[in-house]
Amino acid sequence: MLSMSDTPIERFAPVFASHNTPVAFLVPTPTGYRKSIMDATAPVRELLHDARVHDYQQQPQGTENKHVVPAFLVQADGLVETQASLYRPTTKHGDPRIWFYDLKKHCRPCNLLALTVVDEAIYVFNLSDPGVARSLLQQDYAYSILQNSDKSNVIEQQLLSLIRKINEAGPQRSITPGDPGVGDTLEHALGIQRNNSKNPDYMGIELKATRLSRNGKMRTPTRSTLFSQVPDAGLSYREIVEKYGKMQVPRGSSEARLQLYETFQVSRPNAYGLVLDVNENADRLDMQYQDGNKRSYVSSWTMKLLRERLRTKHPETFWVGATSEMIDGVEYFRYVRVLHTKNPNVSLLGPLIEADKVTLDLAGHFKPDGKWRDHGMLFKMDKDDFPLLFSDPEEFVF
């Protein structure tokens, strides 16, 4: 659906993320616009359900069971009061529908509409309207609708103070060889016991530590892992590598192995012919195999599960950067930077996957002796794009 939009979502996602405002997006198709009808996609249904505005699952089919709720069309300097019609037709399996009265006067086909709920009324922002866009981005009238208050967190300040003290104590000797050392050493210095829990590490705050340098040389910035999640249906991780992996000789080895180390995104297939697709009506993320112009199903995730993984993993996170140096053959870390994020706007996860701002990495292989090994199915994002997803990222440098 968003692929039809005449306006990129990336310009506006930081505004909704900064206020942690749940939002759903609609793009009227030419046919839907002509018929005054739009599909109430899964994100729209979830938005209305969570705001206690409407539950399509409890709604019988037929226009006689139509539910009308208050709505407002946001303008650059005011509101147009209207209503939203919510119903399930008797045809086409009763797929949920939505339409806003007088919408045609304020939008065109393929415009990008953002829906939010305030006091049980639906507010519609036409982000393709230059005036509305300007009012939102320049923090004018449209922006004021999203404004809310924020509260400081004592635990944030406590953890920040502890990391600052670790920095002041000088380089920390790695307690674990290899890549896990940077995170394990920080948690050890903070008195956190190593575990495999998916819950946040420090009193509700997740810790993610990465190397900024190796032995004094700055590293090229890498995407940060948001969470790991295997598919709900279709081929398993192992089966994906078995079917689509390639025999390759890894660096530092002389023996070939069956492996699949690759990034997956929506915009184009990767070197293995695999590509992602956001199915909004089914509220699902699909992995597909593309052969020429034909695509076939491989695996899938329910978006609801992915949103929940993001919500539970990163309600609040300290992304800690460390410099690294080798002293007498042992690695030492100095923790010099913290990027603090909180309140991920999980309603934006699907659109950001569709915009290639959140991607998926697979890193799995079979050893020459047949043993299976993987590093997880990792959903990642560039830190520069964090404002698209998180509320008010804040950086501290020691």
N, C-alpha and C positions, 0 to 999 in steps of 0.2 A: 504494500500500500504506500509506504513512504517513498518508494522508488518513483512513484508518479508525481511526487510533490514538486512544485516549481520553486521551492525555497528550501535551502539546507537547514537541517535542525541544529547543526553545530553552533550557529550564531546565538541560539536562544537557550540551549540546554544549561549553560552556566547560571542563567538567571533563575530558572526553576530549582536547580540544584542548590544554589546559595541560600534559598529560603526553605529548602527541604519540602517543597510544595508538590504533592502528588499530582501528576499530570498525565493525560492521555492525548494522543494525536489522531486526527482524522484528516483524510484527503478526499474531498468529494470527486468521484469519477464523473466524466461527462454524462454517462447514462444516469447515475444516481442523482446528479444535479438536476437533470431534466425532469426526473420523476419525483423530485423532492424526497429522496430516501437515501439513507446511508446505513451500511452495516455497523452495528454496535460491536466492534472488535473486542477481543478478550481484554485488552488493557482498558477499554472504555467500561466494559462490564465490571471489571474489578474496581475501577475508580468509583463507580456509582454504588457498588455493593459496600465497599469499605467506608464510604461517607454516609452510608445508610440512607441513600437517596432512592435506590431501586434495586431489586433483586430479580433479574430476568429468569432465574431458575424457578422461581415461585409463580411466574406469570403465565396464565393460560394463553393459548393461541387465540387469534381473532381480534379484529379492530374494536369489538365491543369491550375488550379487556385492556384497551389502551390506557396507559398511565401518562398523565400530563403533569410536568413539574416546572417550577419557575426557572427562568434562565435569563441571562443578560449577554448581549453582544457588546464586547468591549471596544470602544472607540479610542482615538488618540486623546480625547479630552472629556470623555463621558461614557455613559452606558445607554444602550437601547434595550428597554425591557421587552421580553418576549417569553415564549414557553418552549419546552422541549417535549416532543411526542415520543414515547417509549412503548414499543409493542412488538409482538411476535405474530407474523402473518400465519394464515392457515396453510399456506403453501410452502414449499422448500424447507420442510422439516421445522418450520417455525423459527428460522434463524433470526436472532434479535436485530431489531432495527431502531434507528434514531433519526429524528429530524428536528430542526429548529425553525419555528415560524419566522418569516421575514428574512431568512438567511440569504436568499438569492439577492436581496438588495445590498448585501454587504460582503459578498465573496463571489468567486468565479470557480469553474472546475479546476481541479488540481492545486488549489490554494492549500496551504498548510494551516490547519486549525488546531489550536491547543485548548484542551478542556480542563478546567479545574473546578473544584467545588468549595464554595464558601457559604456557611450557614444553610446547607442543604439546597442551595441554588447553584445551577451550572453556569459558569462564566466561560465564554468562548472568545479566544483571542485569535484573530486572523493574522497570523504572522507574515503572510504574504502582502498585507496592506502596509505600504511604506510608513504611513502615519502611526499605525498601531505599533509597528516594529520600532520606530524611532522613540515613541513614548515609553516603550518597555526597556529598550537598551539604554536610553538616556535618563532612566530613573524618573520619569515624569508620571503622568496620571495612571497609565496602565500598570506601571511598576508598583505604584502604591497599593494596588489590590493584593499583591503578594507579600507585602511587608509584615513581618512578625517580630517578636522579641526573642532574644537569646540569653541564656544564663551561663555564667562561668562554672567551671567544674573543678572542684578542689583536687580530685584525683589526677586530673591533667597536670596541674601545677606540681603535685607531689612527684609524679613520674618524670616530668621534665627536670626537676631539681636533682633527682637521683642520677639521671643520665649525664647531667652537667657535672656532677661530682665524679662520675666514672671518667669523664673526659679529663677533668683536672688531675686525676690520679695518674695520668700518663698512659702509654700503650699497654694494652691488656694481652697477655699471652693466650693464644688460641688453645682451647681445651679439646678441640676436635679437628683432625686434619681434613683438608679439602674444603669444598664449598659450604658445608653446613657450619663451619667454624665461626663465621661472622655472627650468625644468629645465636648459636649455642653459647658462645662466649659472653654475649650481651646478657642473655637470660641468666647465665651462671653468676655474672657480676651483680645482677638484680635479685639473686636468691630465688629464681624461678626454677622449679624442677622440670626437666625435659619430659614431654609427653606427646602423645599423638592425638590429643583432643582437638576437635574442630572449633572449640570455644575460644574466645579471646584470652590472651595470656596474662594480663596484669589488671586485676580488679575491673574487668569489663573492657579493657583497652587491648587491642591486638598489636603485637610488635612484629615488624617486618624489617630485618636488617640486610643491607647489601653493601658490597665493596664499591667505593668510589675510585679506588686506585689499587694497584698491585705493585708492591715494592717501589713506591714512589712515583709510578707512572699512572696518570689518570686514565680511567677506562671509558670506553664509549658507553653513553647511557643506554641501559636496556629497559625493556618493558617490565613493569612490576606485576607480579601475580596477584590477582584479586582473590581467587579461590580455585580449588580443584574439584571436578565433578565428572563422573563417568556417565554415559548415556543411560536413559531410563529404558529404552527399547531399541530393537535392532541388533546389529553386531556389537559384541563387547570390544573393549580396547584390544585385547589379544587377537580377536578374530579380524579386526580391522587391519592390524599389522600383517596377519597371516595372508589376507586376501589382497591387500593393496601395497604392502611393503616391497622394498627392493633389496636385492643382494648388493651390499656395498662394503668396502674396506674402511673401517673407521680410522681416524688419525692415530698414529702411534701403534698400529697393528698391521700384521701381514695377512690376517685371515678375514675373509668376507663373512658377513652375517646378514640375516634378514632384518631390516630395520625400517622405521618410519620416524624421522626427525623433521618436523615441518610445522609451519604456521598455517592456520586455516582462517579464511575470511569470507565475507559475503560477495564482494565485488568480482572475484575471479577465482577459478580453480587453481590449486597449487601444483607443484611438480608431480604430484601423485594423482592428479585428476580429481581431487576431492575439494568440495566447496560447501560453505554453509548457506542456509536459507532460513529466514525468519518467517514462519507461518503465523501471521497475526490472528487469523480467525480461529485456528486451533490452539493458539497460545503455546507454540512449540518451536523449538530450534532444531532444524534438520541438518544432518550431514548427508550430502549427496555425491554421487560419482558422475562426472560428466565425460561422455564419450561423443565427440563431435558436438552436435546440437541436442543430443539426448541426455537426460539426467535420470539416474535411478537412485532409489532410497538406500541409505546405508544404516544410519542410526539416528536417534533423536533424543532430545531433552525436553521436558516440560518447562516452559518459561517460569511457571509459578515456583518450581523447585529451585531454578537458578536465582530468581529474585530472593527467595528465602535464604539461600546459601550466602548471597551477598549481604543481606540484612543481618544475619547472625554472625558472619565472619568479620564485618567491618562497621559495627555501630560506631566505633571510634578506633582510630589506628594511628600509631606512631611509626612512620616510615623512616627508619634510622639509617643514615649513611656513614660509612666508616672508611678511613684510610688504612691501607695495609702495607706492612713492611716486613721483610725477613731479617731476623737477627739470629746469627749462629744457626741458620737452617730452620728456625722456628718462626711461624707467622705471628705477628702482633697486630692488634687493631686499636685504632683510636676513633672513638665515636664523636663525630664533629658536626653532624647536621641532623635535624629532625623535621620532617614534614608531617604536620598534624591534620588529619582529616576526620570528619564525623558526619553522621546522618546521610548515608548514601541515598540518593533519590532512586530507589529501585525501580520506579515506573519508567525510568529512562534507560534501563539496561537493554531492553529489546531494540529500541531505536539506535542506541550506540553500537550494538553488534551489527545492525543493518548498515550503519555508516562506517564500518571498519575501525571504529575507535576502540572497541573491545574485540579482541581476537582470541583464538584458541591455539594452543601449542600442544602437540603430541611429541613424546620422546620415548619410544619403546623399541625394544629389539629382542631377538632371540640370539643367545650366545652360540658359538659354533657347536657346543655340546648339546644344544637344544633347550637350554634353560631360558625361561622368560624373565625379562626385567623391564620395568617402566618407571618413569619419573612423574607419572600423573598426567591427567588431562587438565591443562592449566589455562584458565581464562585470564588474559593479561590486558594491561592498559599502559600506555605511556604516561609518565607522571605529568608531563606538560598538559595532558588532556584531563587531569583530575578535576579541574573546575567544571567540566561537563557533567560530572557525576556526584561530586561531593560538595557539601555545604561549607563554604569559606575555608579552603585549605590555608594553613598558616605555617610558615617556615621559621625555624630557629637555627642559627648558626653559632657554634661555640668557638 
